[in-house]
Amino acid sequence: MVDHIGIGVLTRLVSRELVDEVVADLGRKEQRSGKLPARVMVYFVMAMALFYGEAYEEVMRKLVDGLRFMGTWRQGWGMPTPGALCQARQRLGAEVMRELYERVAVPCAMKSTKGAWTGGRRLMSLDGFGMDVPDSPENAEYFGYAGKKERCSLPFVRLAGLAECGTHALVAAEIGRKGEGEETLASRILKSGAIEPGMLVMVDSGLYSYNHLRMVIDAGAEALFRVGANVGLPLLKWLPDGSYLSYVADSAEKARASVKIRAGKIQITDLPGFYVRVVEYEVPDRGDDDGELITLISNIIDPDDLNAVDLAISYHERWEVELVIGEIKTHQRGSTVVLRSRKPELVEQEIWGLLLTHYGIRHLMREAADQADLDPDRLSFIRSLRVVRRQVSGQAAFSPSPAGREPR
C-alpha cells in the first residue's frame, strides 16, 4: 500500500468520480479507444505542477503506480511519447481544470483553525500577480507583455486571486488576457460568488475602488480596504477608539454634486453610497521620516464590534496573500522557471493545474495543523511540498509494449 498512496495526494480532493463528472459535463470524454483518457491527463497536469523541470515522460513515470492502483492505467499500456502527451493535453483543454478548481477550492478553515478568524469573521485577501510564459507568437498575442517591455521580455499572464489568510488557500482566481489589468480580474472575482457573508475581505490601495467596496458589501461580507491619499473621506464624527465616521460615494456623482456640496445645498450623505469607519495609523521606519501613514476604511461601524487596533492588526494579515503568491511562483514552480506551455489554452490549463495542486497541499496542511492544534503558519510549505513530491513519486516500471485497452 505504501507504494501506492502517492496518487492519493492528488485524488483526495479531486476524486476519480468528480473528474469523470466534469469531463462528461464539458464533453471532453474520448470517443475512440487508444487515446490517453482525460481522467489520466487531469492527474498528469496536476503532477506537472509538482515537478517543474521534469520532462513529460518523467512526470508520467511518477504517476503510473498510483494510476494502476486506481484502475485508471491498464497493465498493457506502454509509455506515451511526449508528442502523445502534448496532443492529449490539447484534447483536455483548459476548462476541465478550471471547473475542477472552482468546484474544489473553497475556504477550508474550521472554526478551530488558529489565525484564520477575527471577531468571528473569516480573514480573506484579494490581490493580483503575474507569471512569465514562453515566448511564442500565440502567447504574445493572447497575453501581451508586462508594461511596455515588448521587445525585451517574455509574454506575461496577469492573475488575481482571493486567499484565505489563515490557511493560505487560494479559493478563487481569474486569468487575464491582453489588455486586462488586475482591477478587471479582481472585479470578476468579486462578481463570481466567491465572496460570502461572514468574510472580512481585505484589499490594498492598488485595487481600491468604490465599485469594489460596493460589491463586497452587496455580497453580504464586510470590507477592510486600504485607500490612498486621493480618496476624500469627510470627518462626520469621531468615535471612542480614535477612528472616525465618514462616507464614500461614487466618484462621478460626487464630482457632479461637488458645487452643491460646497454651497451647503446638499450633504455628501445625500449621494448614493456607504457610511464607513476610517482608521489611520503610522508604521515607523517606513516611507517618509515620520513613517508610513496607513488609512483603512471598513463598513464595520461599531467600535465595540472590532476596535481600531483590531482592524489594524487584521489588515496586516492581508500580507499573507503575498506569501501565498510566493509559494506558487517561487517554491512550487521555481523562482526562475517559466511555464511550459507555448499555446494560450495550455498556459491556462497549466495555471489551473498549478492552483489546484497548491490548494490540495494547503488543504492537507490545514488538516495537519488542526490535528496538532497549531496555527497553519507554523507548518513549512516547502517541507510539505517535498513530502507530497516523495509520495507521488513511485516505482514506474513501464514496458515498451503497445497500448492496450482504454480503462472504463
C-alpha positions in Angstrom: 0.0 0.0 0.0 2.8 2.5 0.8 3.9 2.4 -2.9 0.5 3.4 -4.0 -0.5 6.1 -1.5 1.2 8.8 -3.6 -1.7 9.2 -6.0 -3.9 9.9 -3.0 -2.2 13.3 -2.6 -3.8 14.3 -5.9 -7.1 12.4 -5.7 -8.1 13.0 -2.0 -9.9 16.2 -3.2 -10.0 15.6 -6.9 -11.6 12.2 -6.9 -11.9 9.9 -10.0 -15.7 10.3 -9.8 -15.5 14.1 -9.8 -13.1 14.1 -12.7 -15.3 11.8 -14.7 -18.4 14.0 -13.9 -16.6 17.2 -15.0 -15.1 15.6 -18.1 -18.6 14.4 -19.2 -20.3 17.7 -18.4 -17.8 19.6 -20.6 -17.9 17.0 -23.4 -14.2 16.1 -23.1 -14.6 12.3 -22.9 -12.7 10.5 -25.7 -14.9 8.9 -28.4 -12.3 6.4 -29.5 -10.1 3.9 -27.6 -6.3 4.0 -27.9 -6.0 7.6 -26.7 -4.9 8.8 -23.3 -8.1 9.3 -21.4 -9.0 12.7 -20.0 -9.0 11.3 -16.4 -5.3 10.4 -16.7 -4.5 13.8 -18.2 -6.1 15.6 -15.3 -3.7 14.0 -12.8 -0.9 14.4 -15.2 -1.5 18.2 -15.4 -1.6 18.3 -11.6 1.6 16.3 -11.4 3.3 18.7 -13.8 2.6 21.4 -11.2 4.6 19.4 -8.7 7.5 18.5 -10.8 8.6 21.6 -12.8 11.8 20.9 -14.6 11.0 17.3 -15.2 10.3 16.0 -18.8 6.8 14.9 -19.7 7.8 11.2 -19.6 9.4 11.5 -16.2 6.3 13.1 -14.8 4.2 10.3 -16.1 6.6 7.7 -14.7 6.0 9.2 -11.2 2.2 8.6 -11.6 1.9 5.2 -13.1 1.9 3.0 -10.0 -0.9 5.0 -8.4 -2.9 5.2 -11.6 -2.6 1.4 -11.9 -3.8 1.0 -8.3 -6.8 3.2 -9.1 -7.7 1.1 -12.2 -7.0 4.2 -14.4 -3.9 2.7 -16.0 -4.0 -0.7 -17.7 -1.2 -3.2 -17.4 -0.7 -3.5 -21.1 -0.2 0.2 -21.7 3.2 1.5 -22.7 4.9 4.8 -22.1 3.3 7.6 -24.1 5.6 9.8 -26.2 6.0 13.5 -25.4 4.0 14.2 -28.6 1.2 11.9 -27.5 1.1 13.6 -24.1 1.0 17.1 -25.7 -1.9 16.0 -28.0 -3.7 14.6 -25.0 -3.3 17.9 -23.2 -4.8 19.8 -26.1 -7.8 17.4 -26.2 -8.3 18.0 -22.5 -8.2 21.8 -22.9 -8.3 24.3 -20.0 -12.0 24.3 -19.0 -11.8 20.9 -17.3 -9.0 22.1 -15.0 -10.8 25.4 -14.3 -14.0 23.7 -13.4 -12.3 21.2 -11.1 -10.5 24.1 -9.4 -13.7 26.1 -8.9 -15.6 23.0 -7.5 -12.8 22.0 -5.1 -11.2 25.3 -4.0 -13.4 26.6 -1.2 -12.5 28.2 2.1 -11.3 25.4 4.3 -10.5 26.9 7.7 -12.5 25.4 10.5 -13.8 27.4 13.4 -11.0 25.9 15.4 -8.3 26.8 12.9 -5.8 29.2 14.6 -5.1 32.5 12.9 -8.0 32.3 10.4 -10.6 34.5 12.1 -11.1 37.8 13.8 -14.2 38.7 15.7 -15.9 35.6 14.2 -15.1 36.7 10.6 -13.0 34.7 8.1 -10.0 36.7 7.0 -9.7 36.9 3.2 -7.3 38.9 1.0 -7.7 39.9 -2.7 -4.6 40.7 -4.7 -3.1 40.4 -8.2 0.1 38.9 -9.5 1.5 37.5 -12.8 3.8 35.0 -14.4 6.1 34.8 -17.4 5.1 32.4 -20.2 7.1 31.0 -23.1 7.9 33.4 -25.9 5.6 32.2 -28.7 3.6 34.3 -31.1 0.4 32.8 -29.8 1.2 33.7 -26.2 2.4 37.2 -27.1 -0.8 37.9 -29.0 -3.1 36.4 -26.3 -1.5 37.6 -23.1 0.7 40.6 -24.1 3.7 41.7 -22.1 4.3 43.3 -18.7 4.4 47.1 -19.0 6.0 48.4 -22.2 8.8 45.9 -22.5 7.5 44.1 -25.6 11.0 43.9 -27.2 13.0 42.6 -24.2 10.7 40.5 -22.0 8.7 37.3 -22.1 4.9 37.4 -22.6 3.2 37.9 -19.2 0.0 36.5 -17.9 -1.9 38.5 -15.3 -3.9 36.9 -12.5 -5.9 37.9 -9.5 -6.7 35.7 -6.5 -8.7 35.6 -3.3 -6.8 33.9 -0.5 -7.9 32.6 2.9 -5.3 34.3 5.1 -5.2 31.7 7.9 -4.7 28.7 5.6 -3.0 30.3 2.6 -5.6 28.5 0.4 -6.3 30.4 -2.8 -10.1 29.9 -3.2 -10.8 31.9 -6.3 -8.7 33.1 -9.3 -9.1 34.8 -12.6 -6.6 34.7 -15.6 -6.3 37.7 -17.8 -5.9 38.3 -21.4 -4.0 41.1 -23.2 -5.3 44.5 -22.1 -6.9 43.2 -18.9 -5.4 44.5 -15.7 -5.6 43.4 -12.1 -8.6 45.7 -11.4 -10.7 43.9 -14.1 -9.7 40.5 -12.8 -10.4 41.5 -9.2 -13.9 42.7 -10.3 -14.6 39.3 -11.8 -13.7 37.5 -8.6 -15.9 39.9 -6.6 -18.8 39.1 -9.0 -18.2 35.4 -9.1 -19.9 34.4 -5.9 -16.7 33.7 -4.1 -17.4 36.5 -1.5 -19.8 35.3 1.2 -21.4 36.6 4.4 -19.0 36.1 7.4 -15.9 37.1 5.5 -13.7 40.2 6.2 -12.3 41.0 2.7 -9.1 43.0 2.7 -7.7 44.9 -0.3 -4.7 47.0 -0.8 -4.9 50.6 -2.2 -3.9 49.4 -5.7 -7.2 47.6 -6.0 -9.4 50.0 -4.1 -12.4 51.4 -5.9 -15.9 52.4 -4.8 -17.3 49.7 -7.0 -15.1 47.0 -5.4 -16.2 48.2 -2.0 -19.8 48.1 -3.1 -19.5 44.6 -4.5 -18.1 43.2 -1.2 -20.9 44.9 0.8 -23.6 43.8 -1.6 -22.4 40.2 -1.2 -23.2 40.4 2.5 -19.5 40.4 3.5 -17.5 43.1 5.4 -14.7 45.1 3.9 -11.4 46.4 5.1 -9.8 48.4 2.3 -6.7 50.5 2.3 -7.1 53.7 0.4 -4.8 56.3 -1.0 -4.5 60.0 -0.2 -6.6 60.9 -3.2 -9.7 59.4 -1.7 -11.8 62.1 0.0 -13.0 61.0 3.5 -15.0 63.7 5.2 -14.9 63.6 9.0 -18.5 63.2 10.1 -18.0 62.0 13.7 -15.1 61.0 16.0 -15.5 57.6 17.6 -14.3 56.5 21.0 -11.4 54.3 19.7 -9.8 57.1 17.7 -11.4 56.1 14.4 -14.0 58.3 12.8 -17.2 58.0 10.8 -17.0 59.0 7.1 -18.9 58.5 3.9 -17.9 57.2 0.4 -19.8 57.5 -2.8 -19.4 57.1 -6.5 -16.7 59.5 -7.6 -18.6 60.6 -10.8 -21.7 61.5 -8.7 -19.5 63.3 -6.1 -17.9 65.3 -8.8 -21.2 66.4 -10.3 -22.5 67.4 -6.9 -19.4 69.0 -5.5 -20.6 72.5 -6.2 -23.8 71.9 -4.4 -22.0 70.3 -1.5 -19.6 73.2 -1.1 -22.6 75.6 -1.2 -24.3 73.7 1.5 -27.3 72.9 -0.6 -26.9 69.1 -0.2 -24.8 66.9 2.1 -22.4 64.2 0.9 -24.7 61.7 2.6 -27.4 62.6 0.2 -25.4 60.8 -2.5 -25.8 57.0 -3.1 -23.0 55.5 -1.1 -22.0 54.0 2.3 -21.0 55.1 5.7 -17.6 53.8 6.5 -15.3 53.9 9.5 -11.8 55.3 9.0 -8.8 54.0 10.9 -5.5 55.8 10.4 -2.1 54.9 11.9 1.6 55.2 11.1 4.1 52.5 10.6 7.5 53.7 11.8 10.7 53.3 9.7 8.7 53.1 6.5 8.0 55.8 3.9 9.0 59.4 4.9 10.9 60.3 8.1 7.7 60.3 10.1 6.8 56.8 8.9 4.2 55.5 6.5 0.6 56.5 7.0 -1.9 53.7 6.6 -5.6 54.7 6.0 -8.2 51.9 6.2 -11.9 52.1 5.7 -14.5 49.5 6.7 -18.2 49.0 6.8 -17.8 47.7 10.4 -19.1 50.9 12.0 -19.4 50.0 15.7 -16.0 50.1 17.6 -17.4 47.7 20.2 -17.6 45.1 17.4 -14.0 45.5 16.2 -12.0 48.4 17.6 -9.3 50.4 15.6 -6.5 48.2 16.9 -8.3 45.0 15.9 -8.8 46.3 12.4 -5.2 47.4 12.1 -4.0 44.0 13.2 -6.4 42.3 10.9 -5.3 44.3 7.9 -1.7 43.3 8.4 -2.8 39.7 8.0 -3.5 40.8 4.4 0.2 40.3 3.7 -0.4 36.6 4.0 -1.5 36.7 0.3 2.0 37.8 -0.6 3.3 34.6 0.9 0.7 32.6 -1.0 1.9 34.1 -4.3 5.5 33.3 -3.3 4.6 29.7 -2.6 3.0 29.3 -6.0 5.6 31.3 -8.1 8.8 30.6 -6.2 8.6 27.3 -4.2 6.2 25.2 -6.3 7.0 26.5 -9.8 10.6 27.7 -9.2 11.8 31.3 -8.9 13.4 31.3 -12.4 11.2 28.8 -14.1 8.9 29.8 -17.0 5.6 28.0 -17.5 5.9 25.1 -20.0 3.2 25.8 -22.5 3.5 27.7 -25.8 -0.2 27.9 -26.6 -2.6 30.1 -24.6 -5.1 27.4 -23.8 -2.4 25.1 -22.5 -1.0 28.0 -20.4 -4.3 28.4 -18.8 -4.6 24.7 -18.3 -1.2 24.6 -16.7 -2.1 27.5 -14.3 -5.3 25.9 -13.2 -3.4 22.7 -12.5 -0.8 24.7 -10.5 -3.5 26.4 -8.5 -5.5 23.2 -7.9 -2.4 21.4 -6.7 -1.4 24.3 -4.4 -4.8 24.2 -2.9 -4.6 20.5 -2.3 -1.3 20.9 -0.5 -2.6 23.8 1.6 -5.8 21.8 2.5 -3.7 18.9 3.7 -1.6 21.3 5.8 -4.7 22.8 7.3 -5.9 19.4 8.4 -2.5 18.5 9.9 -2.3 21.8 11.7 -5.8 21.4 13.2 -5.0 17.8 14.4 -1.8 19.2 16.1 -3.7 22.2 17.4 -1.2 24.5 15.6 -1.6 27.7 13.5 -1.1 26.6 9.9 1.6 29.3 9.7 3.8 27.1 11.9 4.0 24.4 9.2 6.5 24.8 6.4 5.1 24.8 2.9 8.5 23.8 1.4 8.7 20.8 3.6 5.1 19.8 2.9 5.7 20.2 -0.8 8.8 17.9 -0.6 6.7 15.3 1.3 4.0 15.4 -1.4 6.5 15.0 -4.2 8.0 12.0 -2.5 4.6 10.5 -2.0 3.6 11.0 -5.7 6.9 9.5 -6.9 6.7 5.8 -7.2 8.4 2.9 -9.0 7.3 3.4 -12.6 8.3 0.3 -14.5 6.9 0.8 -17.9 7.4 -1.8 -20.6 7.7 -0.8 -24.2 4.7 -2.9 -25.1 2.0 -1.3 -27.3 -1.0 0.4 -25.8 -3.8 -1.9 -24.7 -7.4 -1.3 -24.0 -8.5 2.0 -22.5 -9.9 1.6 -19.0 -13.6 2.2 -18.5 
